[in-house]
Amino acid sequence: MSINTPAVTPAQFHAGVKKAAIRRRKDKDAGTTALLGDLSHPGIFQQLMTGNKCELFETVYDAWNNRINQEDVNSTNGLIDINKFGLRQTEEAVVDEPLAGYIGYGAKKRVPRNLKAKTEEKRKIYKARDKQRIEQFEKQIKEDPYVRAWMKKLHLDINDLLVPVHNQHEIDRSGGQRIKAEILHRAADGGLFNTPFPEEYGGYNFSQQMTDLIIGFLPELGGGLAATIKVQQSIGGKPLIAFATEPQKAHFIPELLPHDKKERGLISFLLTEEASGSDAFGGMQSEARLSDDGKNFIVDVPSKKFITCFHVSKLGHLAVNIIDKDTGTKLPTVLEWKLPFRFDDTQEIMEQKIDTLWNEGFEMPYNPQGLNGIIGSMQLYGEGHGYRGIPLQYAPGVLSILGGINGIGRGDEYIAGGLYKGRGGFIRLSAANAELGLNLALDEAVNEDRIRFKKTLSENELVKTQIGDMAMKVEMLKAYAELTSTIIDNNKKMNFVPETAIGKAFATDTANSVMQTANFLFGGQGLMKGQLIEQAVRDHRVLLTVEGANPLMYQLGAGASVGPALAAKTFSEKARIAISQFMLPMNNFKLALRGIELSIPTLIKGARYQMAMRDRQNDLMDISHEEAMIFAILASKLKVKDLRIIPERNRKEIAALEGFLQIANGKKPNLVGIGQWYIDDAKIRYQQRKREDEALVRKYR
């Protein structure tokens, strides 16, 4: 699909620079506005702090009652089932990697007899289970219309997915080298890189709720591959979808979703610099200027780091400043940079392409940066020194400047917007990580081969308490994520800066506490390579920092939520905000009252400190934590109401959410009782799995 547009001349570009410079000089708070979002379309937290509480709850209930329909749920689950099968773990991942945690990774392997016997039994079980999975998936293709429809749409046959290819431990211990091409191809075959893009360009146009369903299974794949997939769905794809011109979308997106497998590549995001960190644009030193002939940009990049997926990317979002020569005004801009890398590049070919870029002025090492989590997400460091490889336009009217001429000086707005639109997925990812941690802990607690003091862990009262606490947090996070995504889908113009910034920080922090508790239950084994819990804990810890360090996210979200009050100039505006605080809904009176207890003192402080309130960091941290708690309470109450429709199916989830609500109201829940619900369920699964494994080994002997 192409759109015919006239070519842009250098004169038009320079005129655009002048126009952007005038706009930035007039709007002294342009950078702050980019961070805080459009205050004219207030979100939930902004309404909580400065708006009518009745309207706030009405907005929430309208969204909750208009959640994703069952047809979309079934369709998305069909796609997930295909990818669960296609990206299932190899025998080496399930059997040999945990063994290596005991005997090491050396070439010479000596395995003591008991360990060897257990490993061989595990191998038999793996092979039997995989044969069963193949039979089950063959049956699912025949009987499940959604799986069958996706297989047809993806042009897949079961033979394309028969051989397991994924080993998350191998990716992890490779030291951050590229994920194997066969794994990336398998994810691409399963459509995981197409989901966020519009259908007219080859994508599937998934809503946030549908995307959250996909994100929910990513932790099973390990942090490296999960991060790679999520980047394409968030900071990779979102800026193009939200801010590219139609000619740009028609040009770039089909290239990112090619029919030819040899042309497959991902999207990179080049933002963070040594001197900037979380203040990405305030401290950015990268600059781009148009060459004298008006054909290419000359790019100088002192440093870019944490460039995700660069070694397998064919497009990069490069954040730079374009400088207005007359005034020296810095105009943050995003350049779309076509990169030469593809999935199928061998190490030799990749190094040759890096050598070419180096000789052209963009210098980078052959290997990714050394990280201690999400290893395999291929984070790269690079520098540009007079690099000329980005043209003004790739085709007539298809500028390399994201957003076209009007995108000059809006790079901070576009990048921030892309981050906010993608951060909603962090909440669901955190919930999924926490749920993985809880399930691994439950499996360990009921394991009859793991006896401590003549008991399984599940018989220990302290362990029951820990399980109960983890379960409360997991169920709350799932409800929090569900409410966030449904509000996003039902309010396209709403300013979600506070919800996604605070939600990302609150969810990742809460999930981290779950992961740490789960890890403690494994004792020293939780520190061993090859153990899922060890890698999962390490991978999740990265989320507390990436795409905005959590302390900054709390402050940013709180600053945005009080923004309308700080921006109020006249007495009548301030009076309207003050009066609106006391319009309370009777059906949620207590929760609305809690909102007033937060908003009124904040407004008083705002009246005292005015815009300087945004710099009172401790106050902002307190505000954001209370906002997150109010949102969590509301989400939990809505979810409990739904679960009570069929209470016999959801008893443990209801108990966990009610326990959280008790804590939120200053009461003490029965954590032992909640933990027992989950342990009893885990014991049933453990015994059932044990019987099934014995039967499968006999069947496929």
N, C-alpha and C positions, 0 to 999 in steps of 0.2 A: 504493500500500500504506500503510495507516495502522494504528496501534495505539492503542486506547482506553485512556487512563490518566487518573486524577483530576488535577484542577488542583492546583498547589502554592500554598499561601498564603504571604503575607509572613512570618507567624509561623514557618512551617516553614523559610523561607529564613534567618531570623535564628538559628533553632536550629542550622541547618547551619553558620552562621558561627561560633557558639560552639564547636560540636563540632570544627570544623577548627582553630580557634585553640588549643584544648586539645591536639589532636594535634600541631600544629606546635611548641608550647612543650615538649611531652614529648620530641619528636624533634629535638634541637638540630642534628643533621646532616641534616635533611630536604632542604635544598638540595643538599648534597653527594651524598646518596643519589640524588636525581633526576639528577645529572650522571653518577654512576658506575654506576647501574643496580642491579639485584637481584643481590647477591653470593651468594645461595643457589643460583643456577643458573649456575655459572661457565662462561665461554666458553673458546675455544681458548687465548687468551693467558693467561687466569687459570689454566688447567690447566698451561700451559707454565711459569708462574712458581711455582705453589704446589701443583700436583697430580701425580697419577700419570701418568708419561709414556706408559705402556702404554695407559691409558684414553684419553689424548689422541689418539694415533695411531689407535686403534680408532674413535674418533668421526669422525676425518677420513676414514678409509678407508670407513666405513659410508656417509657422506654422498656421497663421490666415486662409490661403486658404485651409488648410488641417484639418479643425476642425472636431469634432465628426459628424459622418454621421447620417442621419435621422432615420435609422433603430435602431441604438443604443439609440438615444434620445427617440424614441417611446417605446422601450423595457424597458429602465430605468424608464420612466414615468409610465409604467404599474406597475412596482414594487412599485413605490412611491404611486400610487393610492391604491394599496392593503394595504399599511401600514398607509396611511391616514385614511382609513376606519377601519382597525384593531386597531389602536391606537387613535381613536377619544375619545374626552373627555366625562366623565360620567356626568350625570345630576347633581350630587353633585358639580362637578368642575365648571360647567357653571352657575348654579343657586344658590346653597347654599353657596359656598365659597365667592362670592362677598357680599352676605348678611351678612356673618360673619364679613366682614370688617366694617359693621355698628354696629352689636350687640355683637361682640366678639365670643369666642369659648367656653364659659362656658356651663355647663350641663343644666342650667336653661336658657331658651330662651324666651324673651318677644319681640314680633315684633309689632311695631306701625302699625296702620291700613293701612296708605298709602303705607308704605314700604312693608307690607304684600301683598297688592293688586298687586303692581308692580312685586313682586317676583313670585306670582302665575301666572301672565300673562307671565312672562319669562319662567316659567316651562312648560306652555302649548305650547309655541313656541318651546322650546327645544324638547319636545316629538314629536311634529308634524314634525320638521325638521329631527329628527333621523329616523322616519318611512319613510320619503321621501328618506333619504340617503340609507336606506336598499333597497328600491325599485330601486333606481338608480344604486346601485352597482350590484344587481341581473341582471339588464338589461346590465350593462357594461360587466359582465362576459360572457354573451351570445354574445354580439356584438363586443367587443374589443378583437382582437386575441392576443394582447400582455398581457393583464390581464389574459385571459384564459390560455395562455401558462405558465405564472408564477404560477397561481393557481395549475396547474397540476404538475409543477416542484417542488413546495413547498409542494405538497400533502395536499392541503388545500381545504376545502369546506366552503361555506359561513356560515354554522352553526358554524364553528370554530371561526368566527369573529363577530358574531351577538351581543354579550353582550359587551358594552363599559367597558373598564377596567382602563382607564388612568385618573388620577386626578393629574395634575402637582402641584396644590396648596397643596394637601395632602402631596406629597413628600416634598415640600418646608417647610411646617410647622411641619414635623415630627422631625425636629432638625437634619436632616442628617442621619436618620436611613436608613436601606437598602430599595431600591426600591422593591416593592412587586414582588414576584416570577411570578405572573400571567402577570405582565407588561413586565418583562424581557423575559418570554416565548413568549409573543405575538410579541415582536420585533424579537426574534429568529425565530419564525414561519414565519415571514415576510422576512427572509433572510438578515436582516440588519447587522448581524455580519459576514456573509460569503463574502461580496462583495469584500474585497481587496485580498483574497487568490487565488492562482492558481487553475484552474479547476480540474487538476489531483488529487488534495487533497480535493475536495469537495467545493471549493470556486467558485466565479463567475468572477474573474480576471477583475474587473472593472478598467477602465482607470481613470486618474485624472479628466477628464471632466465628466465621468459618476458618479464618486464619488461626484463631485461638485453638480450635480443635486440632489443627495440624501441629501447632506448637506443643500441644499437650503430650504428643508422643515423642518429641525430639530428644528428651533426656535418655531414652532407651538407646539412642545412637551414640552417646558419648559427646562430650563438650565440643571437640574439634569439629566434627561434622555438623552438630546441632548449630554451632555458631555460624558456620559457613552458610547453612540453609537460611537461618534467620536473618543474616545480613542482607541477603537478596530480597527478603520479604519486607525489610524495614529500611535502613539507611541506604541500601542499594537501590531498591525499586521506588520507594516513596517519593524522593525528590523529583524523579522523572515523571511519575504519575501526576503529582500535584502541581508542579511548576513549569514543566517543559511546554513549549509552544506546540501546537498541533503538528506543524512540519517536523519538529524535533521528535515528537513521539512516533510519527509515521516513519521516521528515518532510523532512530536508535532501537526502539523496542523490538521490531521484527529481527534486527541483527542479533539481539540478545537471545532470541528464541528461534534459532535456525532449525530447518529440517535436516540439514547436513550435519551429522554428528562430528565431523572433522572441524567444524566451525564453532563448536560450543566453547563458551567462556563465560565468566561471571562479571560482577561489577565490584569495583574497589572504591574506597572512600578515603581520600587523602586530606585530612584536616589537622590532626594534632601535631604540634611542633614542640621542639625542646623548650622554647621560651614561653609557651602559652598554656599547655595543659587544659584544665577545665575552662579557662578563659580563652577559648579557642580563637575568637576573632579579635579580642582586645589586644592580645599579644602577638598576633600573626605578623610574620615578617616576609612571607612569600609575596612576590610581586610579578605582574605580567604587563608587558607593554607591547603595542603593535609594532611590527617591523616597518622599516621605511617604505617598503613596497606594498604594505597593507595586506599582505597575504597570510602571515603567520604571527603568532604571539611569541615573544621572547620571554621565557620564564626563568626567574631566579628563585630557587627554593632553598633557604639555608638548611632546613630539615623538615622532614615529615616522618612520623613514626606511627606504629600500630596501623599500618595500611593493610587491612584485612583482604585476603584472597588475591593479592597482587599477582602472584606467580601463575595464576590460572585465569586472569581477567582480560576481557577484551574491551572494557570501558571503565574509566575512572572518573569520579567526581573530584576535581582538583580545586581546593579552596585557595584563592589568591587575593591580593589587593591590586586593583587597577588604580593608578595614581593620576589625578587631574594635574597636568603640568603647570597650569596657571596658578592654582591655589594650593597645591600639595595635598588636597583632600584624598584620603584613602577610601576607596570604594570596594568593599568586600564583594567578591564575585566568584561564581562557580564555573569552571571551565570543564566541558565534557571532552575527555581525552581518550581517543581510540588507542587501545593497547594491543600489542601483538601476540599475547599469550593465549594458548588453547589447552583444553583438557589433555589432548593426546601428545603434547610436547614431551619428548624424552628429556632427560636431564641435560644431554648434550645440546639439543635444540634450544631448550630454555636458556642455557648459559650463553649460547650464541646470540639470542635475542637481547639478553641483558648486556652483553658486550656492545651490541649495536646501539642500544639506548645510552650506554656509558659514553661511547664515542661521540654521540650526538649531544651530550650535555646533561643527561639525567643519570646520576650515579647511584648504584645500589649494590648490595652484596648478593651473592648467589643464594645464600641461605636466609630463611626467616629469622626474626628475632627470637631469642630464648625466653620463653614464658614459663610460668609455673602452673598454668591452667589453660583450658581450651586449646591445648597443644594440637596442632593440625589445622588451626584456623588461618595459618600462613600469614602472620603479621610481619610486615616488612618495614625496614628503614630505608629512606632515600633522600637524595639531594638533587636540586636542579641548578645548573650553572650555565646560563645562557641557552637553555634548551629551546629549540625552535620547532618541535614536532607537533604543535597544536595549531591548525589553521584557523583563520577567522571564521570560515564556513566550510562545511564538508560537502555541501551541494548548494545551489542557489537558494538562499533564504533559510538554510539549515545552519544556524550559527553554532559555534562551539560554546557560546555563552548560554548557560542554563536560563531559560526564560526569554531568550532573544535580547535585543537591544534594551528592553525594559528591565532585563535581569541585571544590568550593570549596577552595582551598588546595593543589590538585594541579596547577596550571597549569604549574609548572616541570617536573614529572614528565611531563605529557602532551606539552608542547612538546619536551622533550629526547627522549622516546620517539619522537615523530614524526620528529625529526631523525635519530636513530640508524637508524630503520627505512628512512629515505630515503637515508641516506648511502652505503649499500651500492651504490646506483646510480652514485655518483660514481666508483667504481673502474672500472666498465665504461665510463662516459662518458670517463674519462681514457684508457683503453685505445683507445677508438674515435677520440678526438682525435689520439692519438699515431700510430695507424695511418693516419689521414688525412694527417698531416704526413709520414710515411714515404712514402706513395704519391705525394704531390705532389713530394717530393724525388726519388723514383725517376723520375717522368715528366720532371722537369727534367734529371736526370743523363743520360738516354738520348736526349734531344731532339737530333736531328741538325741542327736549325736554330740551336742554341746552341753555338757552337764557341769554346773558349778555348785559346789557344796551340796551334792546329791540332788540338785534340782535343775530343771531348765530355767532359763532366764525369765520366762513368762510367769513363773510361780513366785517371783520376787516382788514384794509390794512396791519397792522403789521403782522397779522397772515398769510396773503397771502405771504408776504415777507419771513416769516419763513418756510412756506410750500415749497416755491420756492427754498430756500436754501437747505432744506432737500432733495428735489427731485433731485437737481443737484448732491448732494453727493451720493445719492443712485444709480442713473444711472451710475455715474462714477465708483463707486465701483463694480457694476455688470460687467461693461466692463473690468475693471482692473482684476477681478477674471477670466473672460473668457479668456483674453489674457494670463494670467499666466498659467492656466491649459493647454491651447492648446500648449504653448511653451514647457511645461514639457513633454507632451505626445509625441511631435514630435522630442525631442532632449534628448534621454535617457542618454547620457554620459555628458551632459552639467552640469557645476557646478552651482547649483541653490542656493547656500548659500546667496548671496546678494539679489536675487529676493524674496526668501521666508522669510528671516529675516526682510528686510526692508518692504516688502509687508505686513507681519503680523502686524508690528508696525503701519504702515501708515493706513492700513485698520481698525484696531481696534480703533485707535485714531479718525479717521474720523467718523466711525460708532458711537462712543461714543458721539461725538458732536451732531449727529442726535438724538440719544436716549434721551439725556438731553433736547434738544429743544422740542421733542415730549412730554416729561414728564411735562414740564412747561405748555403746553396747557391744561393739566388736572387739574392744580391747586392742591389743597389739596387732591383731589381724587387720584391723582397720587402717593400719599404716603400710600394709604390704602392697607392692605392685601386683597387678593382675586382679585385684579385688575391686568390684564395682563401686563399693562404698568409698574407697580411697580416692578413686578418680572423680567420682561424683562430687565429693566434698571439695576437692581442689578446683574442679571446674566451676562450681557454683560461686566460690569465693571471688572469682574474677568479676562476676556480675555486680558486685558492690561498688566497683570502680568504673567499668567501661560505660560509655555513652553518658557520662556525667557521674562524678563521684557522689555517693549518697549524701554527705553533709551539704554539698552544694545543691543537690536536688531538693532537699527539704527546704532550704532557704529560698531557692528560686520559686518553688511552688507556693510557699507562703507569701512571698513578695507579690506574685501574680494575683493571688486570691484577694489581697487587700488593695490591689491596684486601683479599682474603681473608686474606693473611698479616698485614697490619696489624691486621685486625679480630680475629685470634686472641688470646684473653685468657689462657687457662689454659696451663700447661706441657704438658699432654697434647695440646692442640690444636696447639701449636707443634711438639711432637715429631712428631706425625703428619705435618704438612706437611714437616718436614725429612726424615723417613724416606722419604716418598713420592717424593722427588726422585731416589732411586737405583733406582727400579723402571723399568728401561730395556728397550724392545723391541729384540730382536736384529735385526729386519729394517730398522731405522732407527737403529742404534746410534750412528753418528757424529753424526747430526743431533740425536738426543736428548742426546748428550754435550755438544753445543754449547748446548743448552737449559740443561743443568746449569751450564755455565760462565757463563751469564747469571743463572740463578736463585739459585744459592748466594751469590754476592757481594751480590746484591740483598737476599736474606733477612737476611744479616748486617747490612747497612746498616739494614734495616727494624727489626731487633732493637735496634739502637743508637738510631735516631731516632724509632721508633714512628710515630704518625700524622703527625708532622712531616715524614716522608719524602715526603709528597705535595707539600710545598713546596720540595723540593730539585730545582729545575727542570732544571739541567744533567744530573743523574743520570737524571731521567725521560726527557729527550731521548735520552740514550745507550741507555737500556733500550728505548724504543719503536723506534728505528732497528734494533736487533738483533732485536727481535721481528718486525718487518716483513720483515727479511732471511730469518729462519728460515721464516716463512710462505711467502715467495716461493720459497725453495729447495724446500720441500715441494710447492707447487703445480706448479713446473716439472718436478720429478721425476715426478709423477703424469701430467702432460700428455705428457712424452716417452714414457712407457711406453705411453700410448694411441696416440700417433702412430706408434710403431714397429710397430703391427699391420699397417699398410700403408706401409712406409717409402718406397717409390718415389714416392708421392704427396706426401709431407711432408718431403722431404729438407732444404729450406731452413729450415723451422720447427724441425726436430730440431737442425740445426746451430746455429741461433740460441739455442735453449734450453740446449743442451749448452755453448755458449759462456758463457752466463750462469752456469751451474753451476760452470764452471771458475773464473770470477772470484770467485764466492762461496766457493770453496775455496782462494783465494789463488794461483791459477794464471793464466797469460796465454793467452787464447784467440786463435785465428787470425781476427782481425776482418776482414782483407782477404779471406780465403776466404769468410767468412760474407757479407760485402758482395757478393762476386762471384756467389754463389747468387742473391741478390735482384736484382742488376743483370741477370744473364742472363735471368731470368724477365721483368723489365720490358722488356728489348729485344724479346723475342718478342711481348709485348703491344703494344708501340709499332709494330712492323712490321705486325702483324695489324690494328691499328686504322687504320693509314695506308692499307692496301689496302682495308679495308672502307669507309672514308670516300670514297675515290676511286670505288668501285663504287656506293655509295649516291648520290653526287652525279650520276653518270651515269644511274642508275635513275630518280631523281625530278626530273630536269632539267625 
